[in-house]
Amino acid sequence: MIEINIKDRLIGEAYKPLVIVEIGINHGGSLDTAIQMVDSACESGAEVIKHQTHVVEDEMSAEAKKIIPKNANISIYDIMEECSLSEEDEVKLKTYVELKGMIFISTPFSRAAANRLQRMGVCAYKIGSGECNNYPLIRHIASFGKPMIVSSGMNDISSVRKMVDILEENNVQYALLHTTNLYPTPPNLVRFGAMQELQKEFPNAVIGLSDHTTSNLACYGAVALGASILERHFTDSMTRSGPDIVNSMDPKSLKELITGSAELALMRGGEKKATKEEQVTIDFAFATVVTIQEISKGEKFTKENIWVKRPGTGDIKAEDYENILDQTAASNLNCDQHLSWSDVNE
């Protein structure tokens, strides 16, 4: 079974789903706010805190100052300038996360950001959907040899395959997350079928969902279909402002997602047959063949003198009822007696 290992946390279908708690830029550029969010996530049981590493001048050209996202009223360039942390502050954030016993990972949006994270000694990289087809950057990050979790929103299978080829050439452990990059994502655009397509086309990949809806429902559905990684934005309070708050989970939702996804994962798999644990129920719920009249030795079994009744502890099951009709009794039988095969003359 396919699995990856990030700082001794094994990730794959054999393990409980990994919930990636994305603080992202919800801190608005404030280290103090980021630390408050880390504390809140930790109290809810978070394992992994994910940040976004923006070195804006290496990430975007001046042209980006003309691009205003649908969920904002200032340019993407200005948003990232306001929301990014300095390297000094990001080091402090990583140190704090790890002191709390959690794993720190981040998404680098440029070569300079990737190099910063490498200097910081991150244990893995999260790649955003916009960078999935940025093959020069993918190749640069893959050269570090660390696990990479890659979101694949806005990309088709052929585009993802080119990226996967680079990862496999570099012998990098990797996971692929299906994503829809709308903030928030309406239910009809979640598209579980796309995640299943990733499962089919990339059998060597751990698969998951990076979700931008406004509840945990999509993540739960993804787990039922085999997702091993779930990612959602996080805020300590839905009253905070910011472009990603609307599709973020709060501490209560995070706690519910961690416990709910782990429970759902236990429900996967199986085959359509009785479990050994159901025997106690089978004993009283199933029916077996019973006499409904006294029957003399040599007398034929008919619909008038035998029927099927609970419990299921008798020897002759209901499915064999018609097979013994017109056969004869091997001995005298009382009324309301569960038949054994030894009571039937073959």
MILUM-39362 format. One line per field, with one value per residue (C-alpha): residue number from 1; x, y, z. Coordinates in pm, 1 decimal, decimal comma, padded with zeros to 6 digits. Last residue first. Example, Ala and Ser with C-alpha at 12.3 -4.5 7.8 and 13.67 -1.06 7.14 Angstrom:
BEGIN
nr = 2|1
X = 01367,0|01230,0
Y = -00106,0|-00450,0
Z = 00714,0|00780,0
***
This chain:
BEGIN
nr = 346|345|344|343|342|341|340|339|338|337|336|335|334|333|332|331|330|329|328|327|326|325|324|323|322|321|320|319|318|317|316|315|314|313|312|311|310|309|308|307|306|305|304|303|302|301|300|299|298|297|296|295|294|293|292|291|290|289|288|287|286|285|284|283|282|281|280|279|278|277|276|275|274|273|272|271|270|269|268|267|266|265|264|263|262|261|260|259|258|257|256|255|254|253|252|251|250|249|248|247|246|245|244|243|242|241|240|239|238|237|236|235|234|233|232|231|230|229|228|227|226|225|224|223|222|221|220|219|218|217|216|215|214|213|212|211|210|209|208|207|206|205|204|203|202|201|200|199|198|197|196|195|194|193|192|191|190|189|188|187|186|185|184|183|182|181|180|179|178|177|176|175|174|173|172|171|170|169|168|167|166|165|164|163|162|161|160|159|158|157|156|155|154|153|152|151|150|149|148|147|146|145|144|143|142|141|140|139|138|137|136|135|134|133|132|131|130|129|128|127|126|125|124|123|122|121|120|119|118|117|116|115|114|113|112|111|110|109|108|107|106|105|104|103|102|101|100|99|98|97|96|95|94|93|92|91|90|89|88|87|86|85|84|83|82|81|80|79|78|77|76|75|74|73|72|71|70|69|68|67|66|65|64|63|62|61|60|59|58|57|56|55|54|53|52|51|50|49|48|47|46|45|44|43|42|41|40|39|38|37|36|35|34|33|32|31|30|29|28|27|26|25|24|23|22|21|20|19|18|17|16|15|14|13|12|11|10|9|8|7|6|5|4|3|2|1
X = -03192,2|-03401,7|-03420,8|-03391,1|-03010,2|-03009,3|-03135,5|-03481,4|-03583,1|-03872,4|-04196,1|-04408,2|-04226,3|-04053,8|-04065,8|-03762,0|-03595,4|-03867,5|-03932,2|-03845,3|-04137,4|-04009,4|-03643,0|-03504,7|-03776,0|-03650,1|-03278,4|-03256,0|-03425,0|-03126,7|-03126,7|-02915,5|-03104,3|-02941,3|-03103,9|-03371,2|-03620,1|-03876,3|-03910,5|-04196,2|-04275,2|-04600,6|-04840,0|-04575,8|-04486,8|-04227,0|-04325,6|-04391,4|-04139,6|-04112,9|-04414,7|-04441,9|-04597,9|-04700,7|-04527,5|-04183,4|-03903,1|-03657,6|-03414,1|-03453,3|-03190,5|-03213,1|-03138,3|-02812,4|-02727,6|-02700,6|-02432,3|-02267,1|-02227,4|-01871,5|-01758,5|-01856,0|-02128,1|-02046,6|-02027,9|-01662,6|-01470,8|-01325,1|-01375,8|-01553,3|-01232,5|-01151,2|-01480,8|-01374,8|-01044,9|-01225,9|-01474,7|-01215,4|-00992,2|-01278,7|-01474,8|-01171,5|-01114,1|-01478,8|-01470,0|-01140,7|-01264,3|-01260,8|-01175,7|-01365,3|-01488,4|-01159,6|-00957,0|-00977,9|-00912,6|-01101,5|-01136,1|-01486,3|-01453,5|-01216,3|-00908,8|-00871,8|-00799,2|-00778,2|-00852,6|-00638,5|-00728,5|-00481,3|-00545,7|-00847,7|-01004,7|-01358,7|-01504,1|-01226,2|-01329,6|-01689,0|-01578,0|-01358,2|-01644,4|-01874,9|-01635,8|-01794,9|-01741,5|-01587,6|-01220,5|-01090,8|-00750,4|-00835,4|-00616,5|-00422,2|-00098,4|00062,3|00202,8|-00131,0|-00136,5|-00405,1|-00666,8|-00631,8|-00610,0|-00934,2|-01090,4|-01005,2|-01166,3|-01477,8|-01505,6|-01601,2|-01606,1|-01774,1|-02135,9|-02070,8|-01975,0|-01605,5|-01539,0|-01296,0|-01264,4|-00955,9|-01101,0|-00851,9|-00747,8|-00443,2|-00147,9|00106,9|00479,0|00796,2|01076,6|01293,4|01411,2|01289,3|00969,0|00906,5|00975,9|00745,0|00476,1|00487,6|00447,2|00164,3|-00018,4|-00032,8|-00156,4|-00418,6|-00567,1|-00467,1|-00686,6|-00644,5|-00357,1|-00237,0|00104,1|00235,7|00613,3|00844,2|01207,3|01478,2|01595,8|01607,7|01228,6|01209,4|01406,3|01221,0|00885,5|01004,3|01107,1|00787,6|00545,1|00253,4|00163,2|00266,8|-00081,2|-00223,4|-00006,1|00290,1|00332,4|00694,8|00837,3|01069,4|01144,2|01507,1|01485,8|01748,3|01530,5|01231,7|01422,5|01533,7|01173,9|01070,9|01349,2|01243,4|00887,5|00545,9|00675,0|00396,2|00476,9|00528,1|00549,1|00485,9|00334,6|00474,9|00407,9|00781,8|00753,8|00491,3|00692,9|01011,8|00824,1|00668,8|01001,9|01161,7|00870,7|00927,3|01294,3|01216,3|00966,5|00599,1|00368,6|00019,0|00056,3|00291,0|00078,0|-00238,0|-00064,0|00055,6|-00284,6|-00436,0|-00687,3|-01062,5|-01060,5|-01258,7|-01261,2|-00886,2|-00754,2|-00479,1|-00324,2|-00048,4|00041,3|00199,5|00474,4|00616,1|00540,0|00714,9|01066,6|00948,2|00681,5|00890,2|00583,6|00592,9|00247,2|00200,2|00083,0|00040,1|00041,2|-00079,1|-00378,3|-00568,7|-00812,7|-00584,9|-00305,5|-00522,0|-00595,4|-00231,3|-00126,6|-00391,3|-00263,8|00088,1|-00022,8|-00189,0|00135,2|00332,6|00110,2|00110,6|-00265,0|-00274,8|-00507,8|-00218,6|-00183,1|-00307,3|-00358,8|-00429,2|-00332,4|-00548,0|-00372,6|-00621,4|-00595,0|-00352,7|-00368,3|-00491,0|-00165,6|00044,0|00307,0|00408,1|00777,2|00876,5|00681,0|00659,7|00474,3|00246,8|00129,3|00000,0
Y = -03835,2|-03920,1|-03599,1|-03570,3|-03604,4|-03285,1|-03109,1|-02961,5|-02693,4|-02832,5|-02638,2|-02958,8|-03273,2|-03504,6|-03885,3|-04008,2|-04005,6|-03776,5|-03800,5|-03589,3|-03425,0|-03077,0|-03095,7|-02881,5|-02620,1|-02523,3|-02513,6|-02130,2|-02109,1|-02279,9|-02638,3|-02680,9|-02449,2|-02148,3|-01894,1|-01797,8|-01749,3|-01934,2|-02130,7|-02375,9|-02745,1|-02946,7|-02792,4|-02696,4|-03060,0|-03298,5|-03654,4|-03898,1|-04176,5|-04119,7|-03922,2|-03544,9|-03324,2|-02998,0|-02665,4|-02822,8|-02569,4|-02485,9|-02202,2|-01824,9|-01553,4|-01268,2|-01445,7|-01628,3|-01394,9|-01112,4|-01284,8|-01397,2|-01037,2|-01013,3|-01282,5|-01048,2|-01144,9|-01094,7|-00806,6|-00708,2|-00452,4|-00116,6|00213,7|00259,2|00308,3|00608,2|00765,2|00758,5|00932,7|01184,8|01264,0|01311,2|01545,9|01719,8|01778,0|01931,9|02154,8|02259,7|02363,9|02550,4|02748,7|02630,7|02865,5|02929,4|03277,0|03359,4|03328,4|03690,0|03842,2|03973,4|03804,8|03731,7|03364,1|03323,8|03105,0|03077,0|02776,9|02697,7|02336,7|02041,3|01674,8|01394,4|01020,3|01040,0|00699,5|00761,7|00781,3|01026,4|01250,3|01257,8|01369,7|01638,8|01767,4|01782,7|01975,4|02313,6|02637,0|02495,3|02549,9|02194,3|02046,6|01681,7|01373,8|01107,4|00923,8|00867,3|00554,5|00467,3|00797,1|00773,5|00589,3|00783,6|01111,0|01019,2|00949,1|01303,4|01433,8|01228,6|01392,6|01709,2|01999,3|02221,3|02135,1|02210,1|02575,3|02656,8|02959,7|03085,7|02910,1|02704,4|02355,6|02107,4|01744,1|01673,2|01469,9|01318,4|01279,7|01103,7|01235,3|01004,2|01300,5|01148,0|01058,4|01419,8|01542,5|01279,5|01384,5|01739,9|01624,3|01394,9|01682,0|01872,1|01566,4|01497,7|01847,0|02146,1|02419,3|02253,0|02007,8|02056,0|01901,1|01747,6|01718,2|01500,7|01620,8|01558,0|01920,3|01877,8|01848,1|02217,3|02324,8|02082,4|02212,2|02570,6|02500,8|02298,5|02569,6|02339,3|02257,9|02609,2|02759,5|02456,7|02520,1|02304,6|02191,7|02118,3|01877,5|01860,0|02231,4|02312,1|02691,2|02725,4|02503,2|02720,1|03027,9|02854,8|02771,0|03132,4|03259,4|03014,7|03139,2|03062,5|02844,3|02660,2|02582,8|02298,6|02296,0|01973,7|01993,3|01936,1|02285,6|02356,8|02268,0|02533,2|02792,3|02723,9|02747,0|03078,6|03222,1|03120,1|03288,3|03605,0|03626,4|03539,8|03824,2|03734,1|03794,4|03936,4|04298,5|04229,2|03931,3|04136,3|04420,2|04188,6|04017,9|04359,2|04519,3|04463,6|04094,4|03770,6|03802,0|03856,5|04196,5|04175,3|04510,8|04497,1|04157,0|04337,9|04454,7|04104,6|03838,8|03577,6|03713,9|04060,5|03903,5|03669,9|03484,2|03173,9|03036,0|02847,4|02498,5|02367,0|01990,9|01771,5|01973,0|01853,4|02138,6|02293,3|02294,8|02484,2|02754,3|02790,4|02808,3|03072,8|03284,6|03241,4|03367,1|03667,7|03756,4|03707,2|03959,4|03963,5|03927,4|03617,9|03451,5|03437,0|03060,0|02928,3|02599,9|02311,1|01992,7|01702,8|01370,3|01089,8|00795,0|00535,1|00242,0|00472,7|00666,7|00897,3|00788,9|01064,2|01000,0|01353,8|01321,2|00963,8|00865,3|00569,0|00345,5|00000,0
Z = 00314,0|00619,1|00822,5|01200,9|01176,1|00974,3|01285,4|01320,0|01565,6|01772,1|01803,2|01800,3|01907,1|01662,6|01628,0|01439,9|01095,4|00957,5|00585,5|00281,8|00103,1|00193,3|00289,9|00008,9|00049,8|00394,4|00303,8|00285,4|00625,4|00788,0|00917,0|01229,8|01463,3|01625,7|01399,1|01645,3|01489,1|01285,3|00960,8|00895,8|00936,3|00970,7|00719,5|00464,7|00449,7|00596,4|00525,4|00809,5|00859,9|01237,7|01353,2|01344,5|01612,3|01452,5|01383,0|01347,3|01309,5|01028,6|01103,3|01104,8|01137,7|01389,2|01718,1|01645,7|01359,7|01610,9|01819,8|01495,2|01382,0|01522,0|01277,0|00997,5|00754,4|00388,6|00145,8|00160,9|00363,5|00269,7|00444,6|00780,3|00981,0|00762,2|00867,7|01232,7|01159,4|00940,4|01215,7|01490,8|01293,2|01114,4|01435,7|01604,3|01304,7|01290,9|01658,5|01617,6|01314,1|00954,4|00671,0|00346,9|00444,1|00617,5|00295,8|00172,6|00516,1|00816,6|01153,9|01285,0|01190,7|01483,3|01536,9|01161,6|00944,3|00572,8|00487,0|00383,7|00397,4|00330,3|00299,4|00067,5|-00001,6|-00124,1|00228,1|00310,9|00021,5|00141,3|00485,5|00335,5|00121,0|00423,4|00648,3|00580,7|00386,0|00068,1|-00015,8|00015,4|-00050,4|-00103,4|-00084,3|-00269,6|-00188,3|-00523,9|-00688,4|-00851,9|-01043,5|-01313,6|-01108,3|-00785,1|-00978,5|-01156,6|-00817,5|-00714,3|-01033,5|-00965,8|-00625,4|-00811,2|-00560,5|-00821,4|-00735,0|-00367,9|-00428,5|-00365,6|-00145,4|-00259,5|-00594,5|-00666,9|-00683,1|-00547,2|-00583,4|-00372,8|-00494,0|-00256,1|-00300,1|-00190,1|-00410,8|-00619,0|-00831,0|-01157,3|-00973,0|-00879,5|-01232,5|-01383,4|-01136,3|-01273,5|-01632,1|-01520,3|-01351,0|-01679,9|-01867,7|-01600,7|-01610,4|-01398,2|-01241,1|-00899,9|-00859,6|-00503,0|-00444,5|-00122,7|-00158,1|00048,6|00060,5|-00198,5|-00223,0|-00601,7|-00596,5|-00504,6|-00813,2|-01041,0|-00919,5|-00971,2|-01331,1|-01383,3|-01281,7|-01369,9|-01010,2|-00901,2|-00923,1|-00744,2|-00440,3|-00345,2|00015,1|00100,9|00356,0|00658,7|00672,9|00749,1|00769,0|00497,6|00276,2|00358,0|00247,2|-00072,1|-00154,7|-00092,9|-00318,0|-00589,7|-00568,0|-00420,6|-00138,9|00044,0|00404,7|00648,3|01026,6|01218,6|01567,7|01915,7|02052,0|02032,6|01662,7|01598,9|01793,3|01598,7|01268,6|01370,8|01486,3|01155,4|00976,7|01175,7|01077,8|00716,8|00705,5|00708,9|00413,8|00451,5|00342,5|00052,6|-00045,9|-00061,7|-00247,2|-00523,2|-00544,1|-00607,3|-00374,2|-00339,3|-00258,6|-00317,9|-00696,8|-00704,5|-00826,8|-01089,8|-01190,1|-00926,0|-01069,8|-01366,8|-01131,6|-01152,3|-00898,6|-00683,8|-00654,5|-00545,1|-00325,2|-00117,3|00003,3|00219,1|00295,3|00622,5|00703,7|01056,4|01091,6|01378,2|01497,5|01805,8|01869,2|02134,0|01875,4|01629,6|01886,0|01983,7|01617,9|01551,7|01840,4|01703,8|01361,6|01525,4|01703,9|01382,9|01206,0|00824,8|00788,2|01010,4|00758,6|00511,1|00516,4|00848,5|00672,2|00903,9|00720,9|00839,5|00791,3|00744,2|00983,6|00853,6|00610,4|00333,1|00338,5|00556,6|00807,1|01047,0|01121,2|01016,7|00694,1|00568,7|00253,8|00187,7|-00096,3|00000,0
***
